[in-house]
Amino acid sequence: PYAYTYRDYVIDAFNSDKPYNRFVVEQLAADQLRLDENSPTLAALGFLTVGRRFLNKQEDIIDDRIDVVCRGLMALTVGCARCHDHK
């Protein structure tokens, strides 16, 4: 129900010309940046948390988050790594 906070965060980041490196760091680790408890920047974590829950199966949730980060930031798919180990 609060997914709009992530959308608003992204819009505000673009409108304020937030540097890309800061934008990425906030999306991946805003909870580790020692922000105030009510900081609107914490909405950046929506990048990882506003996704499917897979019936709360932790391994599937982690797999999805890895896939989202790789597709969104590196333009790569890594789904094959779930079952395959390549050198």
A tleap script that builds the chain and sets N, CA, C and O, in Angstrom:
source leaprc.protein.ff14SB
mol = sequence {
  NPRO TYR ALA TYR THR TYR ARG ASP TYR VAL
  ILE ASP ALA PHE ASN SER ASP LYS PRO TYR
  ASN ARG PHE VAL VAL GLU GLN LEU ALA ALA
  ASP GLN LEU ARG LEU ASP GLU ASN SER PRO
  THR LEU ALA ALA LEU GLY PHE LEU THR VAL
  GLY ARG ARG PHE LEU ASN LYS GLN GLU ASP
  ILE ILE ASP ASP ARG ILE ASP VAL VAL CYS
  ARG GLY LEU MET ALA LEU THR VAL GLY CYS
  ALA ARG CYS HIE ASP HIE CLYS
}
set mol.1.N position { 0.801 -1.212 0.000 }
set mol.1.CA position { 0.000 0.000 0.000 }
set mol.1.C position { 0.845 1.278 0.000 }
set mol.1.O position { 0.328 2.358 -0.286 }
set mol.2.N position { 2.130 1.167 0.316 }
set mol.2.CA position { 2.987 2.350 0.374 }
set mol.2.C position { 3.988 2.406 -0.776 }
set mol.2.O position { 4.993 3.111 -0.689 }
set mol.3.N position { 3.724 1.673 -1.841 }
set mol.3.CA position { 4.637 1.654 -2.989 }
set mol.3.C position { 4.792 3.043 -3.599 }
set mol.3.O position { 5.815 3.334 -4.218 }
set mol.4.N position { 3.808 3.886 -3.435 }
set mol.4.CA position { 3.886 5.236 -3.997 }
set mol.4.C position { 5.058 6.024 -3.405 }
set mol.4.O position { 5.557 6.952 -4.041 }
set mol.5.N position { 5.503 5.666 -2.198 }
set mol.5.CA position { 6.623 6.398 -1.600 }
set mol.5.C position { 7.907 6.169 -2.404 }
set mol.5.O position { 8.728 7.077 -2.534 }
set mol.6.N position { 8.081 4.957 -2.943 }
set mol.6.CA position { 9.253 4.690 -3.793 }
set mol.6.C position { 9.136 5.466 -5.100 }
set mol.6.O position { 10.109 6.061 -5.563 }
set mol.7.N position { 7.950 5.460 -5.690 }
set mol.7.CA position { 7.733 6.221 -6.922 }
set mol.7.C position { 8.047 7.695 -6.692 }
set mol.7.O position { 8.722 8.317 -7.513 }
set mol.8.N position { 7.572 8.254 -5.598 }
set mol.8.CA position { 7.834 9.657 -5.291 }
set mol.8.C position { 9.322 9.909 -5.059 }
set mol.8.O position { 9.840 10.957 -5.444 }
set mol.9.N position { 10.013 8.948 -4.428 }
set mol.9.CA position { 11.449 9.075 -4.223 }
set mol.9.C position { 12.174 9.174 -5.565 }
set mol.9.O position { 13.036 10.035 -5.743 }
set mol.10.N position { 11.831 8.304 -6.499 }
set mol.10.CA position { 12.481 8.304 -7.818 }
set mol.10.C position { 12.220 9.617 -8.547 }
set mol.10.O position { 13.137 10.199 -9.126 }
set mol.11.N position { 10.995 10.078 -8.521 }
set mol.11.CA position { 10.648 11.341 -9.187 }
set mol.11.C position { 11.423 12.498 -8.569 }
set mol.11.O position { 11.972 13.337 -9.284 }
set mol.12.N position { 11.468 12.543 -7.238 }
set mol.12.CA position { 12.203 13.612 -6.559 }
set mol.12.C position { 13.701 13.546 -6.859 }
set mol.12.O position { 14.351 14.581 -7.007 }
set mol.13.N position { 14.249 12.332 -6.950 }
set mol.13.CA position { 15.674 12.170 -7.251 }
set mol.13.C position { 15.999 12.726 -8.639 }
set mol.13.O position { 17.005 13.414 -8.814 }
set mol.14.N position { 15.161 12.433 -9.608 }
set mol.14.CA position { 15.390 12.958 -10.955 }
set mol.14.C position { 15.186 14.464 -11.009 }
set mol.14.O position { 15.967 15.177 -11.639 }
set mol.15.N position { 14.147 14.946 -10.357 }
set mol.15.CA position { 13.872 16.381 -10.383 }
set mol.15.C position { 14.948 17.198 -9.676 }
set mol.15.O position { 15.172 18.359 -10.018 }
set mol.16.N position { 15.612 16.600 -8.695 }
set mol.16.CA position { 16.657 17.329 -7.964 }
set mol.16.C position { 18.055 17.040 -8.518 }
set mol.16.O position { 19.051 17.459 -7.929 }
set mol.17.N position { 18.134 16.330 -9.642 }
set mol.17.CA position { 19.422 15.982 -10.269 }
set mol.17.C position { 20.367 15.290 -9.293 }
set mol.17.O position { 21.557 15.601 -9.238 }
set mol.18.N position { 19.826 14.354 -8.530 }
set mol.18.CA position { 20.647 13.592 -7.590 }
set mol.18.C position { 21.706 12.824 -8.382 }
set mol.18.O position { 21.378 12.206 -9.395 }
set mol.19.N position { 22.954 12.848 -7.951 }
set mol.19.CA position { 24.005 12.095 -8.656 }
set mol.19.C position { 23.658 10.605 -8.714 }
set mol.19.O position { 23.130 10.041 -7.756 }
set mol.20.N position { 23.962 9.980 -9.849 }
set mol.20.CA position { 23.586 8.580 -10.059 }
set mol.20.C position { 24.193 7.668 -9.004 }
set mol.20.O position { 23.521 6.762 -8.512 }
set mol.21.N position { 25.456 7.895 -8.648 }
set mol.21.CA position { 26.075 7.007 -7.654 }
set mol.21.C position { 25.351 7.085 -6.314 }
set mol.21.O position { 25.189 6.066 -5.644 }
set mol.22.N position { 24.918 8.260 -5.919 }
set mol.22.CA position { 24.173 8.410 -4.663 }
set mol.22.C position { 22.793 7.750 -4.787 }
set mol.22.O position { 22.317 7.120 -3.843 }
set mol.23.N position { 22.163 7.897 -5.941 }
set mol.23.CA position { 20.863 7.292 -6.224 }
set mol.23.C position { 20.940 5.773 -6.053 }
set mol.23.O position { 20.059 5.170 -5.440 }
set mol.24.N position { 21.980 5.165 -6.588 }
set mol.24.CA position { 22.146 3.713 -6.496 }
set mol.24.C position { 22.438 3.294 -5.059 }
set mol.24.O position { 21.847 2.333 -4.566 }
set mol.25.N position { 23.331 3.992 -4.389 }
set mol.25.CA position { 23.664 3.649 -3.002 }
set mol.25.C position { 22.423 3.715 -2.121 }
set mol.25.O position { 22.206 2.832 -1.291 }
set mol.26.N position { 21.626 4.730 -2.290 }
set mol.26.CA position { 20.421 4.862 -1.476 }
set mol.26.C position { 19.455 3.713 -1.737 }
set mol.26.O position { 18.818 3.221 -0.805 }
set mol.27.N position { 19.339 3.283 -2.976 }
set mol.27.CA position { 18.413 2.198 -3.289 }
set mol.27.C position { 18.883 0.858 -2.732 }
set mol.27.O position { 18.066 0.003 -2.392 }
set mol.28.N position { 20.179 0.680 -2.642 }
set mol.28.CA position { 20.703 -0.603 -2.173 }
set mol.28.C position { 20.983 -0.630 -0.668 }
set mol.28.O position { 20.978 -1.699 -0.059 }
set mol.29.N position { 21.225 0.531 -0.069 }
set mol.29.CA position { 21.666 0.520 1.333 }
set mol.29.C position { 21.209 1.724 2.141 }
set mol.29.O position { 21.924 2.147 3.050 }
set mol.30.N position { 20.067 2.281 1.852 }
set mol.30.CA position { 19.614 3.468 2.592 }
set mol.30.C position { 19.503 3.196 4.086 }
set mol.30.O position { 19.700 4.099 4.899 }
set mol.31.N position { 19.192 1.970 4.449 }
set mol.31.CA position { 19.065 1.646 5.869 }
set mol.31.C position { 20.414 1.635 6.587 }
set mol.31.O position { 20.449 1.589 7.817 }
set mol.32.N position { 21.513 1.676 5.854 }
set mol.32.CA position { 22.847 1.670 6.444 }
set mol.32.C position { 23.507 3.051 6.418 }
set mol.32.O position { 24.669 3.179 6.806 }
set mol.33.N position { 22.800 4.074 5.972 }
set mol.33.CA position { 23.376 5.402 5.801 }
set mol.33.C position { 23.212 6.312 7.012 }
set mol.33.O position { 23.504 7.505 6.923 }
set mol.34.N position { 22.769 5.797 8.100 }
set mol.34.CA position { 22.585 6.587 9.337 }
set mol.34.C position { 21.689 7.802 9.117 }
set mol.34.O position { 22.020 8.922 9.508 }
set mol.35.N position { 20.567 7.556 8.493 }
set mol.35.CA position { 19.577 8.602 8.245 }
set mol.35.C position { 18.620 8.669 9.424 }
set mol.35.O position { 18.546 7.745 10.233 }
set mol.36.N position { 17.889 9.776 9.510 }
set mol.36.CA position { 16.851 9.882 10.532 }
set mol.36.C position { 15.795 8.818 10.299 }
set mol.36.O position { 15.579 8.373 9.172 }
set mol.37.N position { 15.150 8.424 11.364 }
set mol.37.CA position { 14.143 7.372 11.306 }
set mol.37.C position { 13.020 7.687 10.313 }
set mol.37.O position { 12.472 6.775 9.695 }
set mol.38.N position { 12.681 8.941 10.157 }
set mol.38.CA position { 11.593 9.343 9.270 }
set mol.38.C position { 12.094 9.979 7.978 }
set mol.38.O position { 11.345 10.697 7.316 }
set mol.39.N position { 13.328 9.730 7.615 }
set mol.39.CA position { 13.892 10.332 6.412 }
set mol.39.C position { 13.187 9.808 5.162 }
set mol.39.O position { 13.010 8.599 5.012 }
set mol.40.N position { 12.781 10.713 4.263 }
set mol.40.CA position { 12.139 10.264 3.025 }
set mol.40.C position { 13.084 9.454 2.138 }
set mol.40.O position { 12.627 8.742 1.244 }
set mol.41.N position { 14.378 9.552 2.369 }
set mol.41.CA position { 15.349 8.779 1.587 }
set mol.41.C position { 15.201 7.282 1.830 }
set mol.41.O position { 15.569 6.482 0.970 }
set mol.42.N position { 14.675 6.893 2.972 }
set mol.42.CA position { 14.470 5.471 3.250 }
set mol.42.C position { 13.499 4.832 2.267 }
set mol.42.O position { 13.489 3.611 2.113 }
set mol.43.N position { 12.694 5.635 1.610 }
set mol.43.CA position { 11.778 5.105 0.595 }
set mol.43.C position { 12.546 4.496 -0.573 }
set mol.43.O position { 11.984 3.708 -1.334 }
set mol.44.N position { 13.819 4.846 -0.727 }
set mol.44.CA position { 14.638 4.290 -1.801 }
set mol.44.C position { 14.747 2.774 -1.699 }
set mol.44.O position { 14.974 2.111 -2.711 }
set mol.45.N position { 14.594 2.217 -0.521 }
set mol.45.CA position { 14.666 0.774 -0.347 }
set mol.45.C position { 13.526 0.052 -1.051 }
set mol.45.O position { 13.531 -1.174 -1.164 }
set mol.46.N position { 12.565 0.807 -1.515 }
set mol.46.CA position { 11.480 0.211 -2.294 }
set mol.46.C position { 11.988 -0.511 -3.524 }
set mol.46.O position { 11.327 -1.420 -4.025 }
set mol.47.N position { 13.157 -0.120 -4.021 }
set mol.47.CA position { 13.759 -0.801 -5.164 }
set mol.47.C position { 13.889 -2.294 -4.891 }
set mol.47.O position { 13.679 -3.113 -5.785 }
set mol.48.N position { 14.232 -2.645 -3.669 }
set mol.48.CA position { 14.395 -4.054 -3.308 }
set mol.48.C position { 13.179 -4.662 -2.639 }
set mol.48.O position { 12.968 -5.871 -2.730 }
set mol.49.N position { 12.386 -3.861 -1.977 }
set mol.49.CA position { 11.336 -4.428 -1.134 }
set mol.49.C position { 9.937 -4.400 -1.723 }
set mol.49.O position { 9.050 -5.091 -1.221 }
set mol.50.N position { 9.714 -3.624 -2.768 }
set mol.50.CA position { 8.376 -3.562 -3.347 }
set mol.50.C position { 8.285 -4.590 -4.479 }
set mol.50.O position { 7.989 -4.253 -5.626 }
set mol.51.N position { 8.539 -5.816 -4.134 }
set mol.51.CA position { 8.507 -6.864 -5.136 }
set mol.51.C position { 7.632 -8.013 -4.691 }
set mol.51.O position { 6.926 -7.940 -3.685 }
set mol.52.N position { 7.701 -9.065 -5.463 }
set mol.52.CA position { 6.917 -10.252 -5.142 }
set mol.52.C position { 7.455 -10.902 -3.879 }
set mol.52.O position { 8.639 -10.777 -3.566 }
set mol.53.N position { 6.585 -11.595 -3.154 }
set mol.53.CA position { 6.983 -12.197 -1.876 }
set mol.53.C position { 7.124 -13.716 -1.952 }
set mol.53.O position { 7.649 -14.311 -1.011 }
set mol.54.N position { 6.687 -14.363 -3.011 }
set mol.54.CA position { 6.893 -15.797 -3.219 }
set mol.54.C position { 6.482 -16.632 -2.016 }
set mol.54.O position { 7.226 -17.506 -1.573 }
set mol.55.N position { 5.309 -16.360 -1.497 }
set mol.55.CA position { 4.782 -17.089 -0.335 }
set mol.55.C position { 5.768 -17.096 0.829 }
set mol.55.O position { 5.839 -18.056 1.596 }
set mol.56.N position { 6.530 -16.001 0.946 }
set mol.56.CA position { 7.530 -15.808 1.995 }
set mol.56.C position { 8.625 -16.876 2.021 }
set mol.56.O position { 9.193 -17.158 3.076 }
set mol.57.N position { 8.920 -17.467 0.866 }
set mol.57.CA position { 10.051 -18.395 0.763 }
set mol.57.C position { 11.314 -17.563 0.616 }
set mol.57.O position { 11.557 -16.969 -0.435 }
set mol.58.N position { 12.114 -17.521 1.670 }
set mol.58.CA position { 13.264 -16.631 1.746 }
set mol.58.C position { 14.218 -16.792 0.564 }
set mol.58.O position { 14.686 -15.794 0.017 }
set mol.59.N position { 14.516 -18.031 0.159 }
set mol.59.CA position { 15.460 -18.232 -0.938 }
set mol.59.C position { 14.933 -17.677 -2.255 }
set mol.59.O position { 15.717 -17.192 -3.070 }
set mol.60.N position { 13.624 -17.737 -2.480 }
set mol.60.CA position { 13.049 -17.172 -3.700 }
set mol.60.C position { 13.032 -15.649 -3.658 }
set mol.60.O position { 13.220 -14.997 -4.686 }
set mol.61.N position { 12.812 -15.085 -2.491 }
set mol.61.CA position { 12.832 -13.625 -2.337 }
set mol.61.C position { 14.239 -13.102 -2.589 }
set mol.61.O position { 14.413 -12.107 -3.294 }
set mol.62.N position { 15.242 -13.760 -2.023 }
set mol.62.CA position { 16.629 -13.341 -2.237 }
set mol.62.C position { 17.003 -13.466 -3.704 }
set mol.62.O position { 17.637 -12.570 -4.262 }
set mol.63.N position { 16.617 -14.571 -4.334 }
set mol.63.CA position { 16.900 -14.773 -5.751 }
set mol.63.C position { 16.281 -13.653 -6.595 }
set mol.63.O position { 16.916 -13.152 -7.523 }
set mol.64.N position { 15.056 -13.266 -6.277 }
set mol.64.CA position { 14.397 -12.197 -7.019 }
set mol.64.C position { 15.109 -10.862 -6.825 }
set mol.64.O position { 15.244 -10.092 -7.776 }
set mol.65.N position { 15.560 -10.581 -5.619 }
set mol.65.CA position { 16.262 -9.318 -5.364 }
set mol.65.C position { 17.588 -9.262 -6.114 }
set mol.65.O position { 17.951 -8.216 -6.651 }
set mol.66.N position { 18.307 -10.371 -6.153 }
set mol.66.CA position { 19.550 -10.429 -6.924 }
set mol.66.C position { 19.250 -10.187 -8.390 }
set mol.66.O position { 19.971 -9.444 -9.057 }
set mol.67.N position { 18.198 -10.804 -8.899 }
set mol.67.CA position { 17.820 -10.640 -10.303 }
set mol.67.C position { 17.441 -9.194 -10.602 }
set mol.67.O position { 17.826 -8.662 -11.644 }
set mol.68.N position { 16.699 -8.554 -9.716 }
set mol.68.CA position { 16.290 -7.160 -9.910 }
set mol.68.C position { 17.506 -6.241 -9.962 }
set mol.68.O position { 17.580 -5.361 -10.820 }
set mol.69.N position { 18.459 -6.437 -9.052 }
set mol.69.CA position { 19.658 -5.591 -9.026 }
set mol.69.C position { 20.479 -5.795 -10.295 }
set mol.69.O position { 20.919 -4.825 -10.913 }
set mol.70.N position { 20.685 -7.038 -10.683 }
set mol.70.CA position { 21.506 -7.308 -11.876 }
set mol.70.C position { 20.851 -6.789 -13.144 }
set mol.70.O position { 21.520 -6.183 -13.982 }
set mol.71.N position { 19.569 -7.013 -13.296 }
set mol.71.CA position { 18.874 -6.512 -14.491 }
set mol.71.C position { 18.803 -4.987 -14.496 }
set mol.71.O position { 19.015 -4.348 -15.526 }
set mol.72.N position { 18.504 -4.420 -13.343 }
set mol.72.CA position { 18.297 -2.981 -13.272 }
set mol.72.C position { 19.568 -2.152 -13.327 }
set mol.72.O position { 19.556 -1.046 -13.867 }
set mol.73.N position { 20.656 -2.661 -12.783 }
set mol.73.CA position { 21.877 -1.860 -12.685 }
set mol.73.C position { 22.995 -2.321 -13.606 }
set mol.73.O position { 23.863 -1.528 -13.973 }
set mol.74.N position { 22.984 -3.597 -13.982 }
set mol.74.CA position { 24.067 -4.102 -14.813 }
set mol.74.C position { 23.590 -4.554 -16.194 }
set mol.74.O position { 24.403 -4.919 -17.043 }
set mol.75.N position { 22.267 -4.529 -16.419 }
set mol.75.CA position { 21.674 -4.968 -17.688 }
set mol.75.C position { 22.071 -6.404 -18.027 }
set mol.75.O position { 22.275 -6.743 -19.193 }
set mol.76.N position { 22.178 -7.239 -17.000 }
set mol.76.CA position { 22.510 -8.648 -17.172 }
set mol.76.C position { 21.461 -9.505 -16.479 }
set mol.76.O position { 20.870 -9.108 -15.475 }
set mol.77.N position { 21.249 -10.677 -17.034 }
set mol.77.CA position { 20.420 -11.645 -16.332 }
set mol.77.C position { 21.352 -12.663 -15.685 }
set mol.77.O position { 22.325 -13.095 -16.302 }
set mol.78.N position { 21.065 -13.034 -14.484 }
set mol.78.CA position { 21.898 -13.994 -13.773 }
set mol.78.C position { 21.065 -15.161 -13.255 }
set mol.78.O position { 21.502 -15.904 -12.376 }
set mol.79.N position { 19.881 -15.312 -13.797 }
set mol.79.CA position { 19.007 -16.392 -13.363 }
set mol.79.C position { 19.628 -17.762 -13.549 }
set mol.79.O position { 19.348 -18.677 -12.775 }
set mol.80.N position { 20.470 -17.919 -14.565 }
set mol.80.CA position { 21.100 -19.217 -14.807 }
set mol.80.C position { 22.033 -19.595 -13.665 }
set mol.80.O position { 22.283 -20.780 -13.445 }
set mol.81.N position { 22.548 -18.621 -12.941 }
set mol.81.CA position { 23.471 -18.892 -11.841 }
set mol.81.C position { 22.781 -19.574 -10.674 }
set mol.81.O position { 23.441 -20.115 -9.787 }
set mol.82.N position { 21.473 -19.550 -10.672 }
set mol.82.CA position { 20.762 -20.220 -9.582 }
set mol.82.C position { 20.965 -21.729 -9.640 }
set mol.82.O position { 21.034 -22.396 -8.607 }
set mol.83.N position { 21.062 -22.259 -10.857 }
set mol.83.CA position { 21.219 -23.708 -11.016 }
set mol.83.C position { 22.588 -24.112 -11.564 }
set mol.83.O position { 23.011 -25.254 -11.384 }
set mol.84.N position { 23.271 -23.206 -12.217 }
set mol.84.CA position { 24.527 -23.534 -12.900 }
set mol.84.C position { 25.696 -22.790 -12.282 }
set mol.84.O position { 25.560 -21.661 -11.810 }
set mol.85.N position { 26.833 -23.437 -12.294 }
set mol.85.CA position { 28.067 -22.853 -11.792 }
set mol.85.C position { 29.075 -22.872 -12.928 }
set mol.85.O position { 29.605 -23.932 -13.259 }
set mol.86.N position { 29.350 -21.722 -13.532 }
set mol.86.CA position { 30.275 -21.643 -14.642 }
set mol.86.C position { 31.533 -20.909 -14.200 }
set mol.86.O position { 31.483 -20.025 -13.344 }
set mol.87.N position { 32.638 -21.278 -14.783 }
set mol.87.CA position { 33.894 -20.601 -14.485 }
set mol.87.C position { 33.946 -19.286 -15.213 }
set mol.87.O position { 34.928 -18.554 -15.096 }
savepdb mol mol.pdb
quit
